[in-house]
Amino acid sequence: MSLALMSGFLCVAFGINPPTMKNLTNYLFIIFILILASCSKKASDVVSAPQLSEVKYVTTGDVKMAYRTIGEGYPLLLCMGYTGVMDMWAPVLLQKLAETYKVIIFENRGMGYSTIINDTAVFSIKLFAKDAANLMNALNIQKAHVMGWSMGTYIAQELALGYPDKADKVILYAADCGDSVTIQPDSALMASLTDPNTSPATKLLVLFPPEWLTRSDALAYFPMDVKEADLNICKRQDVACQNWFKEGGGTSNRLSGFGKKTLLITGDQDIATPWKNTMIMQPLITNCKILIVPGCGHGLMYQYPYDLAGHVLTFLKE
């Protein structure tokens, strides 16, 4: 990963006034870069990349969207989080899911390999969901299971609510429902992320529990070669997230009509998206299961990718 990408994420982080930060997940990938910059991988720890397709493109409305696929079978659409590019999904997770499903990963508008043709639209979570629905149409996918991580869970929720015929089962990993009901992360922790004097080791604690870090290589399952992100697009994504957290902006007052078999999965030590948010969401969704994984933080898919894949596959096969 390039130094340009690293410095870019840091500019986003330190250029935003901390009191305006509504959710620590909006700064998750800043931490990724700090981790990568401060640690090194041993050759024995490197996880080989799955055999994804080459980057492919479809033009949908005002976006030339980039995507990749892996595997065959019933489609499973994965929605990435804030400032994330599609190649940041844990390779092992993709490989295991692709043993049963055709997995589709894609770039949100303007991220990574995606480009915006006529850049006049105001970014919003609903717009990102519309892009996902348009991608499915372009690929002739009538319906798919949908999985989201962090901000990707917002997109998955809006996709299932706005385009109910397109979403089958839904997996929301590290989720909340926006609005004012959401439990926000600790304000001191949020502020520490924008402090240039905070050590990378401390920032690791936002993704991973301290006890796990003492006995594990935090980088073992991290993808290393990813496309750079556009700083302006990152800032516009941030505004979209902020608006989703305003009163009435999220889904808390609409989840009673969700109507999808849903798995809420989170780590019991997730301090970026506090795990109690899943307890808020569960009673709002009629057909919902909840799984709180012991010893895991926001970076669950990097800590235990085999376990996460197993939980997802079990839920989808039920």
BATIRO-670961 format. One record per residue: x negated, y, z negated of N, C-alpha, C in turn; residue in one letter. Coordinates in steps of 0.2 Angstrom, whole numbers, plus 5000, padded with zeros to 4 digits. Atoms other than C-alpha are relative to their C-alpha. Layout:
% BATIRO-670961
XYZXYZXYZa...
END
This chain:
% BATIRO-670961
499649945000500050005000499650065000m500449944999499350175005500050054995s500049955005498750314994500550055002l499549954998499950425005500649994996a499350025003501450324998499950014993l500149995007500750334981500150074998m499949935001500550514981500750035001s499449974998502150544989500549984995g499550015006503150454975499850044994f500249955006502150554962500350075001l499849934998502650714971500850004998c499250005001504550664970500150004992v499950015007504350614952499850074996a500249945004503450774946500350065003f499749954997504350884957500850014998g499350005002506050854949500050024992i499949985007506550934933500349954995n499850055004506750804919500750004998p499350005003508450864912500549995006p499550024995509250834929500049935002t500150074998508750654929500649964996m499450035003510350554926499949924999k500050075001509750374927499249985002n500750024999507950304925499949965006l500150044994508250184939499850045006t500249964994508050324951499250015001n500849995000506150324947499749934999y500350075001505850134947499450005004l500650024996504750134962499450045000f500649965002503650274956499649954996i500450045004503150144943499749945004i500350054996502850014956499350025003f500649974997501550124964499550014995i500549995005500750164948499749934998l500250075002500649974944499549985005i500550024995499849944961499450035000l500649965000498650084959499549984994a500450015006498050024942499849934999s500150075001497949834944499749975006c500250034994497249714956500249934999s499850065000497749544961499449955001k500550054999496749384960500349965006k499750044994496849274976500449954998a499650065003497549134966500750024998s499349975002499049244961500450025006d499649974995499549304978500549955002v499450044998501249234983500150015008v499949994993501349205002500750025002s499449974998502649305011500449955004a499650044996504149215018500050015007p500049994992504349195037500650045002q499549954997505449345040500050015007l500049984993505949395057499650065001s500349934999505049545065500650054998e499649955001505849705062500550015006v499549994995507449725072500450074999k499649945001508549875075500750005004y499349994996510349925079500250074999v499849935000511050095082500750004998t499350005002512650125072500150084998t499849935001513350305073499350045000g500649955000511950425068499349974997d500650035003510650295062499849945004v500350064997509450175070499849964994k500250045006509450045056499549945002m500550064999508049925054500249944995a499850055004508349755047499549945001y500350064999507549585045500549944998r499750065002508249405043499649954998t500350065001507749245036500549954998i499650065002508549075035500650005005g499450014996510149005043500649994995e499450025004511948985037500450064999g499549945002513249095029499650064998y500449945002512649275028500050024993p500149975007511949355012499750065001l500349934999511649545013499750024994l500349985006510449615001499950085001l500049935000510549804997499550024995c500649985003508949884991500250074996m499949955005508850014977499650075002g500249944999508250194976499350015002y500649994996506750244987499749935002t500350074998506450054990500149995008g500050024993506149985007500149925000v499850075000506749815012499549954999m500650055001505049725011499850004993d500250005007505049764992500449944996m499650065003506249614989499449954998w500550055002505249474979500049955005a500150054995504549354992500349934998p499850065002504949204982500850005000v499349995001506749264979500349995007l499750004993507049284998499949935003l500150074997506249115002500549954997q499550055003507349014990500750015002k499349994998508949104995500149985007l500050024993508549075013500049925002a499950074999508548885010500749985001e499350024999510448895010500450055004t499649944997510949065017499650035006y500349964995510549175032499950074996k500149945004509749325022499950065004v500149944996509849495029499850064995i500249945003508849635022499950065005i499949944995508949815029499750064996f500249935003508349995026500650045000e499549945000509450125020499850055004n500149954995509650275031499450044998r500649965000507950365034499549974996g500650045004506950235023499649965005m500450054996505550135030500050015007g500050004992505850085048500650035003y499449974997507550165049499950085002s500149934999507750335057500750035001t499449974999509150455058500050045006i500049974993509650515075500350075000i499749935000510750665071500150024992n500150005007510250715053500450064997d499649945002511750825048500549974994t499650035005512650705035499850014993a500250005007512650735017500049934997v500150075003511950585008500549994994f499550035005513150484997500049934999s499950075001513350314990500549975005i499550024996514850295000499850005008k500350004993513950345016499549945001l500450055000512650215012500449935001f499550065000514050085010500249995007a499750004993514750135027499449985005k500550024996513050115035499949925000d500150075001512949935028500649965004a499550034996514649895035499950015007a500249994993514149965052499549955002n500550054998512649855052500349935000l499650065000513749705048500450005007m499650004994514849755063499549995006n500550004995513349775074499749935001a500350065000512749605070500549945000l499450054999514449525072500149964994n499950045006514549475054500750034997i499449985002516349475049500150014992q500050005008516049435030499449974998k500650035003514549405019500050004993a500249995007514049375001499650075000h500349935001513349544995499650004993v500450005007511949564982499650075000m500449935001511249734976499650004994g500549995005509849784965500050084998w500149935002509849944955500550055004s499549964996510550084966500349965006m499650044996510949944978500649974998g499450025003512249884966500650055001t499549954998513150054969500249995007y499950024993513050014988500549945000i499650065000513749844985500750014998a499449995003515149904974500450045005q499649964995515650034987500249975006e499850044994515549915001500649954999l499550045002516649794992500750035000a499449965001517949924988500250045006l499849964994517950025004500149955006g500050054994517749875016500149934997y499950065004518549735006500049935004p500150064996518649615021499349985002d500650024998516849615023499649974995k500450035005516249565006500349944997a499750065003516449394999499850004993d500250005007515649354983499450064999k500449955001514649494975499549994994v500550005006513049494964499750064999i500249945002512649644955499449994995l500650025004510849634948499750074997y500249945003510349774935500550065002a499549964998512049864938500350054995a499549965004513150004931500550025005d499449984996514750084937500050085001c500149934999514150264937500550044996g499549965004515350394931499750024993d500349985007515150464913500049954995s500050065005515450294905499349974999v500650044999513750234910499550024994t500549995005512450214896499450015003i500649974997510950314900499449974996q500650025004509150264896499850054995p500249955005508250344882499750065003d500349944997507850524886499350014999s500750005001506150514879499649965005a500350044995505750374890500050035007l499949974994506450464905499450065001m500549955000505350614901499349985001a500750034999503750504900499849995007s500150024993503950454918499850065004l500249944997503750634923499450044997t500649975003502250664912499449975003d500650034996500650644922499549974995p500450035005499750604905500249934998n499850075002500750444903499649955004t500450054997499650294906500449955004s499650054997500150164919500249944996p499850065004500150034906500650014996a499349985003501550134897500549995005t499550004995502450144913500249935002k499950074999502349954915500649984996l499550025005503549944900500750025002l499349994997504950014910500349955004v499850064996504949864921500049944997l500150065003504349734910500050004993f500050005007504549684892499249994997p500750005002502949704882499749934998p500250075002502849524876499849965006e500150034994502949464894499350025003w500649984997501549574899499449984997l500650035003500349504887499849935002t500250074998500449334895500149995007r499850014993500849364913499750055004s500249954995500149444929500650045003d499449964998501349584932500050005008a500049994992500849584951500149945004l500050064996500949404955500549995005a499450014995502649414964500150065003y499949934997502449594970499849995008f500250004993502549614989499550065001p500649955000500949724994500150045006m500049964994501249775012500750035002d499349974999502749895013499950065004v500049944996503250035025500050064995k499949945004503050215018500750035000e499349965001504550315012499950075001a500049934998504950485018500250044993d499949975006504850605003500750045000l499449964999506350715009500649954999n499450055000507450555011500149984992i500050025007506950504993500450054996c499649955004507550674986500750005002k499350004998509150664996500449944997r499750065003509450484989500150024993q500049985007509150564972500750044999d499449955000510550694975500649955000v499450045000511750554980500149964994a499950045007511450454964500250054995c499849955005511650614954500850015000q499349994999513350644962500449944998n499650065002513850464959500149994992w500050015008513550484940500550064997f499649955003514650634939500749974999k499350035002516450614932500449995006e499650024994517450514945499649995006g500450014994515950494956499949925001g500250074999515650304952500649965001g499450054999516850154951500449984994t499650035007517450134933500750005001s499349994999519150194938500349965006n499850044994519250074953499949935000r500350075001518449914947500649954999l499550055001520149844942500349975006s499850034994520549824960499449975004g500650034996518849754965500249945003f499850064997519549584968499549955003g500550054997517949494972499749964994k500350045005517149354962499350035000k500649965001515649444954499649974995t500550025005514149394945499650074998l500449945003513349534934499449974997l500650035003511549484930499550064998i500549955002510349584920499549974995t500550025005508849564908500250034993g499849975007509149584889499550054998d500549955002507649694889499950065005q500049954995508049804903500250074997d499949935003507849984897500150055006i499949954994507950064915500750015001a499350005000509750014917500249964994t499950045006510249964899500549955001p499650064998510949794899500850014997w499349995003512549854889500450035005k499649974995513149934905500449945003n499750064997513549754911500649984995t499550025005514649734895500650055002m499449954998515649894901500349985006i499750014994515849834918500449935000m499750065000516349654914500850004999q499350005000518149684908500450045005p499749964995518449804922500149965007l500050044994518249664935500449944998i499650055002519549534935499749935000t500350075000518549384941499250015000n500749985001516849414934499649964995c500450045005515449314926499450054998k500549965003514049394916499449954998i500650045002512249324914499550054998l500549965003511049414902499449954999i500650055000509349334905499550024994v500449985005508249334889499350015002p500749984999506549414889499950035007g500149974993506849504906500150075000c499949934999506749684911500350025006g499749984994507249784926499749965006h500450034995505949694936500149924999g499950075001506749524933499849965006l500250044994506549464951499349995001m500850015000504649494949499849954994y500250055006504549404932500249935002q499850074999505549254936500449995007y499650014993506049244955500349945001p499750074999506349054955500750004996y499450005004507549074940500650045003d499549964997508449224948500449975006l499850034994508649134964500549944998a499650055002509348984955500750024997g499449975002510649084946500550025005h499649984994511249164962500349955004v499750064996511349004971500549964997l499550035003512248924958500750035000t499449965000513549064957500349995007f499750004993513749064976500349935002l499850074998513948874977500749984996k499450025004515348874964500750005004e
END
